[in-house]
Amino acid sequence: MSKYSLKGLLHSLRFRTKITVGVALMLIFSGLSIGLLLSAMSSRALLDAGKERGMALTAGLAFRLVEPLLAMDFLRMKNLIDNNYDQYDDLLYIFLTDTNGNVLAHIFSGGFPTDLLKVNQDSRQPQPLLLSTEKGAVYDFNVDIILGPRKLGSVRLGLARAKMEKQIQQQRLISLICTLGVVSLGIVLALWFGRTVTLRLNRLRESAEEIVKGNLDVQIGIPLERNCWDIMKCDNRDCPAYGDRRRRCWYLAGTMCPQHSEGMADSLNVKSCQDCPVFRCNSGDEIQDLAEVLDIMEVTVKRHIEEVTERGKTIARHQGLLKTIMNVTPDFITLQDKTLAYRFASKAFCDYFGIDEEEMVGKTDFDIFSERQAQLNFHEDKQILLSGRSLAKEITFRRPDGQRWLHIVKVPVYDQDGGIMGLLLTARDISVLKTIQEQLVQAQKMEDLGRLAGGVAHEINTPLGIILGYTQLLMDDITDQELLGNLQVVEKQAKICRKIVADLLGFSRSSQSVRETVDLNESLREVVQLVEHAISLKGINIVQQLDPTVPPLSGDKERLKQVWLNLLNNGADAIGQDGNIVMRSCWNKSGLIEVSVADTGEGVSPEHLDKLFDPFFTTKQVGKGTGLGLSVSFGIIKEHDGTISAQSPAPAKYLADAASPGGSSGPGTVFVVRLPAEKKSIK
């Protein structure tokens, strides 16, 4: 029989059978174990007693043979040996030897077996030697005959083991009979005990089945004793529980007898069933206690069911009201758990994305949005769950009916213990407002930048032309290659400045730039090489952490370099003197390239973070900045289908390698630019 079939057989047995079989097996195991142990102990005791008797006989005979051995009285020696041999029927042989091993007397009539002289020659052994002979096993005893310090000889005695073994067998038989008797009596008692226990358990099972059927007024416990009835009986004829003797606890009887039992409980200060004298009146063994507890559970469950039913109705009303509010509001409302799976989504949200409300539960952003958008949402939501800080932002995306804008607020949701249990999102469609706002901003920008363009052309292009002309004249007259190379750099950067002026005019007209394949790390290095010397004079160190695996992107290289230049200059201005700027590049497999420029400067106040990219907004002193650098950078990055954002204080991961002993140690600011990689370069 396999292990599983045996286990199934044991489970299928009745409880009464299990008790009987279990007790019987325990008794059999215990009885046999004890019987075998006692039998082994008694057997050893009988053998030890036989050995001690043989040793005593041999020692006594050796003592009596001292005098005949001194007198060399062989007849007396023979008589002593024969007398001892005749007294005990389990003696097989006795013989006497001198110090030289010569036999002086023995009991053998057919000749002395010389083989006995070759065994057990050492008389100093404390225990006899067990020999195997034709007549069975024999214990051979060898005792010296000593007179003072002198050894006169030795006496040898052979004691048969057969009689001892017969006594051992008798003792084992008696032990087996006693064990079987005790086990049989135990099995009978186990049958009686099992029947008594299972009878009471069956009564409990029948009562429990009634409770399962919904009958919560059934009596589970064993009926009360006669002397408890008067305590329980209600004498109020107007009470529905008049004469009821089933309620065994005043503390719980209030539901049955509010006019009598509840008053008694209050008068006796009964706060629980254990304090009630009626409850204690019917105390008994553990099964009776279980019955009493089940009775208490029955009344308690009945009360709880009534309370839960009423609360369920209240909750249902509130849920209906809340659902009506959620379905009517035009705002998007969602609730996500800690795994960022949706637990709730409003009707407006589901209709907007064409998802059924019931199917929304359990889905994640990866099931709703594109891979790129889902990745952005995932990292953003995880940051909120980890930091516990809310987030408010505006996002835009394209739909078949045009570009849409949403104002999104994400806040962490806390449980009763103060831990974050999820994320609540509310979003409102501000597309119409955003369109009007963009029109106003663009109009203002066109007006401001239109005026600025004339001034730029007059104030910048003229000195740039002079610088470029004189530089080219110097290049014609210089033969020093190192100086010539420096002049070529000046010429190149002057042309870039002239192109920047043209780009600024194009920015005011929302023009599109010409795209080409750009090596991002190379453009970053060129900008660093351009400004590193000037920035180092202020004690500012530029730390480059460029990922060599960053793929190329499609864009305008010179316009992107203008962005990097603006970010580096802003970082240097924020530091002032002595500090670090960390420029990093990396990318993920989803196709987004990230460039971060972090400084150890004084940082930006929270109320100014949202205005950093507004045209003409600056936190610098008058004459130190125009407020166009970041707005132009924002426009360039937007034209490249990317995003640029700022954080202050700068997270530690962006300044991990920016240790600067004695330098600036402010909270710092980090600008993060994310650009899409060239599709053909993504594997």
Summary of the structure (lengths in Angstrom):
residues: 683
radius of gyration: 53.8
end to end distance: 60.0
largest distance: 160.7
contacts: 1925
relative contact order: 0.04
helix: 54%
strand: 18%
